[in-house]
Amino acid sequence: MTQRNRLLMCPPHHFTVRYEINPWMNVQRKPDAVAAHDQWQQLVANLEPIADIVLCEPALDAPDIVFTANAGFVFDGRVVVSRFRHPERQTEEPHFADWFEDAGFALVDWPEDVRFEGAGDCLVDRGERRLWLGHGLRSDPRAGAALEAAFDVPVHTLTLVDPRYYHLDTCFCPLADGYTLFYPAAFSAESQMLIRSLIPASKRIEVSDSDAQAFACNAVGLGEHVFMNRSSKALRSTLGKLGFKVLESPVTEFLRAGGAVKCLSLNLDDPIV
């Protein structure tokens, strides 16, 4: 029997937009609390047939703690707890550190002065033994060398240039068998060249502006299943022809804070080839 992945999620009891640290956030356009709760519950219901949902407690002083992808980077039973760039999110760090320790994960020693925002900016490739690191807006490029030293696996760094796509997981999504969703315009020209040199054309899925703005790349891929906020008919058709099953789970209230399906979950069992 195939092992089910565990996904860490956090109920949105205190979720709101209290500050502005990315272009999607506007304190005058706060999410509707009831709608956000309903969308989160529906996402959980959609994921539960495929994965085991593990919950962490929300924190009153951390409205963005619901975005558990930013808790840290989990690899081979160890975790690097995030070192957030913005003070507004640094209150999450002790909450997540305590959770990981209580759950039995070994915490990796990490340089205090190297900003790193977890699985928001570090993604495991699904076709090759390598990691992808996004930097330029949140994480420090020095995180690449620190990750290689900690986990003994190659890390390819990609420079993010569009503030709307401030984390790698908002514009880049490794899928099963090495397929990769990505939005080229979110990356520097050099990083676009690197992506195209390392991922074969047959495995690259470039998304449109409209799909990128709907956070189609901020998806959760679990085998053949791909969960996302919304996608165009063309993108669903492309993924379907490649053998993927797309399930839309609208999380529009969370987009008001700059996060979607992937941001709302952290894979505790991300595979490495």
C-alpha positions, -999 to 999 in steps of 0.1 A, spaced: 0 0 0 13 35 -9 22 55 21 -1 85 27 16 119 31 10 139 62 1 175 57 5 201 85 -24 226 85 -36 252 110 -72 263 115 -78 299 105 -94 310 139 -73 342 140 -67 347 103 -70 382 91 -50 409 73 -35 430 101 -5 443 82 8 446 46 40 427 37 32 417 1 12 433 -28 -19 411 -22 -24 424 14 -46 454 21 -57 462 56 -88 478 41 -98 445 23 -98 421 52 -110 385 45 -144 374 56 -138 352 86 -168 329 80 -160 324 43 -123 318 51 -133 291 77 -156 274 52 -130 274 24 -104 260 47 -127 233 59 -136 224 23 -99 222 14 -93 198 43 -123 177 31 -108 176 -4 -74 166 8 -84 140 34 -91 112 9 -55 114 -3 -35 126 27 -35 126 65 -42 160 79 -21 170 110 -32 201 129 -12 227 148 -28 252 171 -34 288 158 -19 317 177 -36 350 185 -5 370 178 2 354 145 -26 358 119 -6 343 91 3 311 110 -24 295 90 1 294 61 20 264 74 41 260 43 62 288 58 67 269 91 99 254 79 115 230 55 111 193 64 135 168 49 143 133 59 129 136 94 147 169 101 135 205 98 149 239 93 125 262 112 119 294 92 138 327 99 112 352 86 124 384 70 95 405 83 91 411 120 53 407 117 58 370 110 88 363 133 63 357 162 55 324 144 90 310 148 87 298 184 53 284 179 65 263 150 98 253 167 78 240 197 54 221 174 82 204 154 101 194 186 69 180 202 62 160 169 96 144 171 114 163 143 151 171 148 158 208 144 187 217 121 211 243 134 207 274 112 227 307 110 207 334 128 215 360 102 203 339 72 167 346 63 149 315 51 111 310 47 108 273 47 88 254 21 75 287 8 110 292 -8 125 256 -9 108 229 -29 118 193 -35 121 182 -71 100 152 -81 122 140 -109 158 145 -98 176 144 -65 177 182 -60 161 211 -42 150 244 -56 155 276 -36 138 309 -44 155 341 -32 155 378 -39 124 389 -20 122 369 12 149 342 16 186 349 16 206 334 -13 231 321 13 204 297 24 213 275 -6 248 267 7 234 261 42 208 237 29 234 218 9 255 215 40 226 204 62 211 178 38 239 168 14 217 174 -17 222 198 -46 203 231 -44 196 252 -74 188 289 -66 163 309 -85 159 347 -83 124 360 -79 118 395 -94 80 401 -92 69 412 -57 35 395 -63 53 362 -64 74 367 -33 78 330 -24 89 303 -48 58 283 -42 36 310 -56 51 306 -91 68 272 -92 54 238 -84 72 204 -88 48 176 -97 51 138 -99 76 123 -124 95 155 -128 68 177 -143 70 213 -132 44 241 -132 60 276 -133 53 312 -143 84 324 -162 79 362 -157 83 357 -119 120 349 -124 150 367 -136 162 360 -171 191 340 -158 168 319 -136 144 312 -165 174 300 -185 185 277 -156 150 262 -153 149 255 -190 184 240 -190 176 216 -161 140 206 -167 133 191 -202 108 209 -224 85 178 -222 83 182 -184 79 220 -182 44 235 -179 44 272 -183 13 289 -169 -4 320 -183 -6 354 -165 -42 348 -155 -34 313 -141 -5 327 -122 -26 355 -107 -51 328 -96 -22 311 -78 -24 280 -100 12 273 -92 5 274 -55 -8 239 -57 -4 207 -38 7 178 -59 1 143 -44 9 117 -70 -15 121 -99 -37 145 -78 -32 183 -81 -51 205 -58 -53 242 -66 -74 273 -60 -84 278 -97 -71 270 -131 -81 278 -167 -96 252 -190 -64 252 -210 -43 244 -180 -66 216 -168 -66 201 -202 -27 202 -203 -24 185 -169 -52 160 -178 -33 149 -209 -2 143 -188 -22 120 -165 -29 145 -137 -63 149 -120 -70 185 -111 -93 194 -82 -101 230 -76 -106 241 -41 -113 278 -40 -94 297 -12 -101 333 -24 -103 347 11 -67 336 17 -56 352 -15 -63 385 2 -32 377 23 -12 364 -6 -16 326 -1 -35 297 -16 -36 259 -14 1 252 -11 6 280 14 -20 265 36 -3 231 40 32 217 47 40 182 34 58 164 63 67 135 40 79 152 8 96 126 -13 131 127 -26 142 108 -57 
